[in-house]
Amino acid sequence: MFLVPHFFKPFSQSPFTIMKYVISGASGHIGSLTAKHLLAAKHEVVAIGRDATRLAELEAAGATLAIGDLGNEAFMTSTLVGADAFFALIPPNMVTDDFGAYQRQMADAFIGATKASGVKNVVILSSIGAHLGKGAGVVDGLGYLEQVYAALPGVNVLSLRAAYFMENLFNNIGLIKQHGILTGSTLNPDVKLALVATSDIGDVAAKRLAALDFTGFGYTYIAGPADLSFTEVATILGQVFGLEHLPFVPATPEQFTAGMLGYGLKQTIVDGYLMLFDAINTGSFSGDYTRTDEYSTPTTLADFATQQLLPYYQSL
């Protein structure tokens, strides 16, 4: 479903050394693309997941599968033994009754396995807003993941603080089609935030894993090509979908809660997103993030909408 951007080239080292990488969340968009890039560069890849059938494509490409529970420290330790680097990605869990506790459980298993296995290099998938630790809702667990790794001596850790995923906009397409409005969040219409395609995150993750060009604990941002308000997002989507006018209409907290619970989401997820939107609206979410060429990635929202969202919109 997700195409490798045209600028991607296989990674190389001089002299070339085959490295062993362990990838968590390997059945998802970001983890699978990261693994594919590293396999294309002839590295050894261990892909972790719960369901072997969802990892069949990676296995066919040469990955070794590790089927088990990311929250099981013993399983994670045995999987990480002998690895040169670990890509630590906490997959989403939309059925848990306590999202924060789930994230902390995964983080504790990761950190315990990192200590016990002796792996010396870790790349974390995190988020803008992780610096808060508390107050960013669904991002808080990623802040905790950063904190426990930052306190771990003798391990080189790079945290990739990614922007808002463009893929989240798939959740809005039905309402656009039915009612001609973009809604689904309590964001202020003019507050700007960075948006990024997950394919670009996979590219950056694979490049930094291949290079292992970091020491100690550090972080960088992956922020797409532009910071946009959701009013601007609506304008771009309207142009791509051929709509004369597509307004962004923010929901009230009550409307958002009722809508999300109606879709079957748990209250813990709804509360987490409301807190996240509040942090974005007040500006606390951004921390020290400011747009630079270093943080920018190439996939524009217009290109993503044309290639990914428009076919779905037309199919409804």
Kinemage of the C-alpha trace (Angstrom):
@kinemage 1
@onewidth
@group {chain A} dominant
@subgroup {mainchain}
@vectorlist {calphas} color= white
{ca met a 1} P 0.000 0.000 0.000
{ca phe a 2} L 2.842 2.385 0.780
{ca leu a 3} L 5.303 3.151 -1.983
{ca val a 4} L 9.021 3.653 -1.474
{ca pro a 5} L 9.732 7.330 -2.308
{ca his a 6} L 11.738 7.926 -5.459
{ca phe a 7} L 14.697 9.391 -3.570
{ca phe a 8} L 15.416 6.211 -1.615
{ca lys a 9} L 18.659 4.454 -2.456
{ca pro a 10} L 19.987 1.261 -0.844
{ca phe a 11} L 22.212 1.948 2.121
{ca ser a 12} L 25.874 1.096 1.989
{ca gln a 13} L 28.837 1.165 4.311
{ca ser a 14} L 32.451 1.297 3.265
{ca pro a 15} L 33.708 -1.275 3.793
{ca phe a 16} L 30.309 -2.983 3.907
{ca thr a 17} L 29.555 -4.838 7.136
{ca ile a 18} L 26.506 -7.030 7.578
{ca met a 19} L 24.676 -5.910 10.698
{ca lys a 20} L 21.899 -7.615 12.642
{ca tyr a 21} L 18.796 -5.527 13.325
{ca val a 22} L 15.744 -6.404 15.413
{ca ile a 23} L 12.566 -4.577 14.378
{ca ser a 24} L 9.524 -4.354 16.648
{ca gly a 25} L 6.141 -3.532 15.140
{ca ala a 26} L 7.360 -5.145 11.934
{ca ser a 27} L 3.867 -5.846 10.597
{ca gly a 28} L 2.943 -2.140 10.664
{ca his a 29} L 3.611 0.537 8.056
{ca ile a 30} L 6.742 1.993 9.627
{ca gly a 31} L 8.321 -1.171 10.985
{ca ser a 32} L 7.772 -3.148 7.790
{ca leu a 33} L 9.244 -0.436 5.562
{ca thr a 34} L 12.236 -0.017 7.864
{ca ala a 35} L 12.841 -3.751 7.697
{ca lys a 36} L 12.481 -3.818 3.893
{ca his a 37} L 15.078 -1.085 3.459
{ca leu a 38} L 17.575 -2.881 5.683
{ca leu a 39} L 16.961 -6.193 3.919
{ca ala a 40} L 17.457 -4.490 0.557
{ca ala a 41} L 20.831 -3.337 1.853
{ca lys a 42} L 21.712 -7.002 2.595
{ca his a 43} L 21.592 -6.721 6.368
{ca glu a 44} L 20.251 -9.392 8.701
{ca val a 45} L 16.787 -8.521 10.007
{ca val a 46} L 14.715 -10.116 12.761
{ca ala a 47} L 11.056 -9.064 12.465
{ca ile a 48} L 8.973 -9.267 15.635
{ca gly a 49} L 5.216 -9.784 15.531
{ca arg a 50} L 2.342 -11.763 16.980
{ca asp a 51} L 1.093 -13.229 13.690
{ca ala a 52} L 3.465 -14.913 11.235
{ca thr a 53} L 0.996 -14.504 8.368
{ca arg a 54} L 1.260 -10.718 8.650
{ca leu a 55} L 5.044 -10.998 8.356
{ca ala a 56} L 5.033 -13.368 5.380
{ca glu a 57} L 6.237 -10.700 2.936
{ca leu a 58} L 9.220 -9.853 5.131
{ca glu a 59} L 10.033 -13.523 5.591
{ca ala a 60} L 9.964 -14.002 1.823
{ca ala a 61} L 12.378 -11.062 1.523
{ca gly a 62} L 14.825 -12.764 3.874
{ca ala a 63} L 13.823 -11.678 7.385
{ca thr a 64} L 13.919 -14.060 10.334
{ca leu a 65} L 10.624 -14.033 12.228
{ca ala a 66} L 10.311 -13.786 16.010
{ca ile a 67} L 6.705 -14.504 16.973
{ca gly a 68} L 5.761 -13.477 20.459
{ca asp a 69} L 4.613 -10.756 22.845
{ca leu a 70} L 6.534 -7.463 22.851
{ca gly a 71} L 5.529 -7.022 26.475
{ca asn a 72} L 7.228 -10.265 27.518
{ca glu a 73} L 10.704 -9.320 28.721
{ca ala a 74} L 12.079 -12.862 28.496
{ca phe a 75} L 10.942 -13.215 24.875
{ca met a 76} L 12.341 -9.801 23.999
{ca thr a 77} L 15.665 -10.572 25.692
{ca ser a 78} L 16.154 -13.798 23.777
{ca thr a 79} L 15.238 -12.014 20.540
{ca leu a 80} L 17.700 -9.165 21.088
{ca val a 81} L 20.718 -11.308 22.010
{ca gly a 82} L 23.403 -10.841 19.368
{ca ala a 83} L 21.744 -7.844 17.687
{ca asp a 84} L 23.747 -4.804 16.645
{ca ala a 85} L 20.719 -2.532 16.977
{ca phe a 86} L 17.062 -2.558 18.036
{ca phe a 87} L 14.248 -0.500 16.510
{ca ala a 88} L 11.950 0.086 19.486
{ca leu a 89} L 8.427 0.777 18.269
{ca ile a 90} L 5.379 0.395 20.531
{ca pro a 91} L 2.473 -0.711 18.321
{ca pro a 92} L -0.941 0.890 18.890
{ca asn a 93} L -3.429 -0.947 21.093
{ca met a 94} L -6.972 0.306 20.629
{ca val a 95} L -8.633 -2.355 22.817
{ca thr a 96} L -6.750 -1.790 26.072
{ca asp a 97} L -8.617 -0.318 29.028
{ca asp a 98} L -5.566 1.702 30.106
{ca phe a 99} L -3.504 2.997 27.198
{ca gly a 100} L -0.870 4.616 29.382
{ca ala a 101} L -0.310 1.426 31.376
{ca tyr a 102} L -0.007 -0.539 28.135
{ca gln a 103} L 2.678 1.823 26.821
{ca arg a 104} L 4.620 1.684 30.086
{ca gln a 105} L 4.459 -2.125 30.095
{ca met a 106} L 5.949 -2.228 26.605
{ca ala a 107} L 8.617 0.309 27.555
{ca asp a 108} L 9.600 -1.634 30.681
{ca ala a 109} L 9.909 -4.850 28.667
{ca phe a 110} L 12.043 -3.069 26.068
{ca ile a 111} L 14.389 -1.541 28.618
{ca gly a 112} L 14.729 -4.772 30.607
{ca ala a 113} L 15.494 -6.750 27.455
{ca thr a 114} L 17.985 -4.144 26.284
{ca lys a 115} L 19.860 -4.410 29.570
{ca ala a 116} L 19.783 -8.203 29.705
{ca ser a 117} L 20.661 -8.812 26.046
{ca gly a 118} L 23.580 -6.397 25.867
{ca val a 119} L 22.414 -4.680 22.678
{ca lys a 120} L 24.294 -1.374 22.413
{ca asn a 121} L 22.313 0.646 19.855
{ca val a 122} L 18.623 1.549 19.943
{ca val a 123} L 16.460 3.735 17.719
{ca ile a 124} L 13.117 4.686 19.281
{ca leu a 125} L 9.997 5.682 17.385
{ca ser a 126} L 8.681 8.565 19.470
{ca ser a 127} L 6.673 11.709 18.798
{ca ile a 128} L 6.759 15.455 18.961
{ca gly a 129} L 5.435 16.174 22.439
{ca ala a 130} L 7.373 13.378 24.135
{ca his a 131} L 9.402 15.979 26.044
{ca leu a 132} L 6.365 16.690 28.231
{ca gly a 133} L 6.373 13.277 29.888
{ca lys a 134} L 2.859 14.065 31.130
{ca gly a 135} L 0.210 16.205 29.511
{ca ala a 136} L 0.374 14.968 25.903
{ca gly a 137} L -2.189 12.187 26.278
{ca val a 138} L -1.494 9.273 23.931
{ca val a 139} L 2.090 10.523 23.529
{ca asp a 140} L 2.879 10.344 27.261
{ca gly a 141} L 3.947 6.709 27.075
{ca leu a 142} L 6.512 7.625 24.427
{ca gly a 143} L 7.872 10.260 26.757
{ca tyr a 144} L 8.234 7.533 29.376
{ca leu a 145} L 10.024 5.330 26.826
{ca glu a 146} L 12.495 8.138 26.158
{ca gln a 147} L 13.053 8.730 29.858
{ca val a 148} L 13.884 5.126 30.708
{ca tyr a 149} L 16.282 4.831 27.769
{ca ala a 150} L 17.931 8.167 28.557
{ca ala a 151} L 18.747 6.812 32.020
{ca leu a 152} L 20.331 3.633 30.645
{ca pro a 153} L 24.160 3.841 30.685
{ca gly a 154} L 26.358 2.309 28.031
{ca val a 155} L 23.729 2.232 25.277
{ca asn a 156} L 23.518 4.605 22.294
{ca val a 157} L 19.928 5.742 21.832
{ca leu a 158} L 18.363 7.946 19.149
{ca ser a 159} L 14.728 8.967 19.559
{ca leu a 160} L 12.841 9.822 16.366
{ca arg a 161} L 10.180 12.336 17.369
{ca ala a 162} L 7.720 12.015 14.515
{ca ala a 163} L 4.986 14.449 13.544
{ca tyr a 164} L 1.249 13.800 13.169
{ca phe a 165} L 0.776 10.937 10.708
{ca met a 166} L -0.875 11.849 7.415
{ca glu a 167} L -2.433 8.372 7.537
{ca asn a 168} L -4.635 9.551 10.412
{ca leu a 169} L -6.625 11.492 7.811
{ca phe a 170} L -8.088 8.237 6.500
{ca asn a 171} L -10.387 8.402 9.539
{ca asn a 172} L -11.895 11.646 8.228
{ca ile a 173} L -12.677 10.609 4.656
{ca gly a 174} L -16.117 9.144 5.385
{ca leu a 175} L -17.391 12.381 6.920
{ca ile a 176} L -15.908 14.399 4.066
{ca lys a 177} L -17.740 12.197 1.581
{ca gln a 178} L -21.037 12.204 3.471
{ca his a 179} L -21.205 15.716 4.890
{ca gly a 180} L -18.644 17.826 3.007
{ca ile a 181} L -16.689 18.846 6.107
{ca leu a 182} L -13.357 17.941 7.680
{ca thr a 183} L -13.839 17.311 11.388
{ca gly a 184} L -12.929 14.712 13.983
{ca ser a 185} L -10.743 16.654 16.412
{ca thr a 186} L -10.949 19.543 18.874
{ca leu a 187} L -7.980 21.327 17.306
{ca asn a 188} L -8.230 25.078 16.842
{ca pro a 189} L -8.716 25.826 13.122
{ca asp a 190} L -5.590 27.957 12.793
{ca val a 191} L -3.103 26.167 15.059
{ca lys a 192} L -0.282 24.722 12.976
{ca leu a 193} L 1.294 21.316 13.382
{ca ala a 194} L 3.703 19.198 11.380
{ca leu a 195} L 2.310 16.321 9.309
{ca val a 196} L 4.416 13.432 7.963
{ca ala a 197} L 3.847 10.345 5.835
{ca thr a 198} L 4.790 7.118 7.595
{ca ser a 199} L 6.784 6.059 4.524
{ca asp a 200} L 9.146 8.964 5.196
{ca ile a 201} L 9.517 7.848 8.820
{ca gly a 202} L 10.489 4.370 7.661
{ca asp a 203} L 13.134 5.882 5.381
{ca val a 204} L 14.677 7.943 8.165
{ca ala a 205} L 14.566 5.067 10.661
{ca ala a 206} L 16.338 2.711 8.262
{ca lys a 207} L 18.990 5.278 7.357
{ca arg a 208} L 19.837 6.045 10.975
{ca leu a 209} L 19.901 2.334 11.857
{ca ala a 210} L 22.175 1.611 8.909
{ca ala a 211} L 24.539 4.459 9.814
{ca leu a 212} L 24.511 4.027 13.622
{ca asp a 213} L 25.831 7.577 13.696
{ca phe a 214} L 24.718 8.517 17.213
{ca thr a 215} L 26.159 8.162 20.707
{ca gly a 216} L 24.675 8.526 24.160
{ca phe a 217} L 21.050 9.657 24.202
{ca gly a 218} L 19.705 12.121 21.649
{ca tyr a 219} L 16.628 12.943 19.609
{ca thr a 220} L 15.677 14.359 16.260
{ca tyr a 221} L 12.392 15.325 14.626
{ca ile a 222} L 10.733 13.871 11.522
{ca ala a 223} L 8.361 16.583 10.441
{ca gly a 224} L 7.223 16.283 6.835
{ca pro a 225} L 7.669 19.212 4.440
{ca ala a 226} L 5.387 21.818 6.087
{ca asp a 227} L 3.564 22.867 9.241
{ca leu a 228} L -0.139 23.234 8.460
{ca ser a 229} L -3.308 24.252 10.234
{ca phe a 230} L -6.309 21.990 9.772
{ca thr a 231} L -7.947 24.837 7.865
{ca glu a 232} L -5.051 24.531 5.401
{ca val a 233} L -5.334 20.743 5.465
{ca ala a 234} L -9.002 21.053 4.513
{ca thr a 235} L -8.139 23.370 1.617
{ca ile a 236} L -5.557 20.925 0.264
{ca leu a 237} L -7.886 17.940 0.575
{ca gly a 238} L -10.714 19.874 -1.052
{ca gln a 239} L -8.523 20.687 -4.036
{ca val a 240} L -7.400 17.067 -4.422
{ca phe a 241} L -10.956 15.720 -4.061
{ca gly a 242} L -12.387 18.279 -6.476
{ca leu a 243} L -14.572 19.983 -3.876
{ca glu a 244} L -15.375 23.670 -4.321
{ca his a 245} L -15.160 24.332 -0.582
{ca leu a 246} L -14.162 21.970 2.209
{ca pro a 247} L -14.279 23.632 5.633
{ca phe a 248} L -12.621 22.384 8.787
{ca val a 249} L -15.167 22.247 11.599
{ca pro a 250} L -13.629 21.436 14.989
{ca ala a 251} L -15.640 19.195 17.286
{ca thr a 252} L -16.479 20.025 20.863
{ca pro a 253} L -15.013 17.643 23.453
{ca glu a 254} L -18.509 16.242 23.950
{ca gln a 255} L -18.997 15.645 20.221
{ca phe a 256} L -15.568 14.068 19.875
{ca thr a 257} L -16.166 11.777 22.850
{ca ala a 258} L -19.579 10.659 21.624
{ca gly a 259} L -18.286 10.058 18.112
{ca met a 260} L -15.236 8.071 19.140
{ca leu a 261} L -17.114 5.966 21.684
{ca gly a 262} L -19.707 5.359 18.976
{ca tyr a 263} L -16.964 3.955 16.752
{ca gly a 264} L -16.041 1.531 19.516
{ca leu a 265} L -12.938 3.220 20.938
{ca lys a 266} L -12.286 2.890 24.656
{ca gln a 267} L -12.582 5.872 26.984
{ca thr a 268} L -8.840 5.710 27.738
{ca ile a 269} L -8.077 6.373 24.057
{ca val a 270} L -10.625 9.178 23.785
{ca asp a 271} L -9.268 10.902 26.895
{ca gly a 272} L -5.726 10.541 25.577
{ca tyr a 273} L -6.567 12.220 22.287
{ca leu a 274} L -8.451 15.052 23.977
{ca met a 275} L -5.388 15.743 26.120
{ca leu a 276} L -3.189 15.594 23.020
{ca phe a 277} L -5.368 18.119 21.178
{ca asp a 278} L -5.302 20.438 24.195
{ca ala a 279} L -1.492 20.283 24.265
{ca ile a 280} L -1.351 21.145 20.557
{ca asn a 281} L -3.819 24.016 20.978
{ca thr a 282} L -1.882 25.575 23.866
{ca gly a 283} L 1.500 25.194 22.150
{ca ser a 284} L 3.043 23.044 24.896
{ca phe a 285} L 3.142 20.072 22.533
{ca ser a 286} L 5.839 21.504 20.281
{ca gly a 287} L 8.587 21.937 22.884
{ca asp a 288} L 11.803 22.954 21.142
{ca tyr a 289} L 10.606 21.815 17.725
{ca thr a 290} L 11.005 24.388 14.967
{ca arg a 291} L 11.094 23.539 11.283
{ca thr a 292} L 14.512 23.069 9.739
{ca asp a 293} L 15.779 21.332 6.602
{ca glu a 294} L 17.235 18.619 8.851
{ca tyr a 295} L 13.787 17.694 10.165
{ca ser a 296} L 11.898 18.040 6.867
{ca thr a 297} L 10.925 15.049 4.716
{ca pro a 298} L 9.734 15.108 1.096
{ca thr a 299} L 6.185 13.720 0.894
{ca thr a 300} L 3.744 16.649 0.690
{ca leu a 301} L 0.168 16.408 1.901
{ca ala a 302} L -1.061 17.086 -1.650
{ca asp a 303} L 0.990 14.185 -2.997
{ca phe a 304} L -0.082 11.887 -0.170
{ca ala a 305} L -3.725 12.836 -0.633
{ca thr a 306} L -3.542 12.248 -4.388
{ca gln a 307} L -1.804 8.887 -4.103
{ca gln a 308} L -3.426 7.501 -0.958
{ca leu a 309} L -6.542 9.375 0.165
{ca leu a 310} L -8.169 10.134 -3.191
{ca pro a 311} L -8.601 6.477 -4.255
{ca tyr a 312} L -10.247 5.738 -0.908
{ca tyr a 313} L -12.483 8.815 -1.191
{ca gln a 314} L -13.540 7.772 -4.695
{ca ser a 315} L -14.300 4.231 -3.540
{ca leu a 316} L -16.901 5.339 -0.974
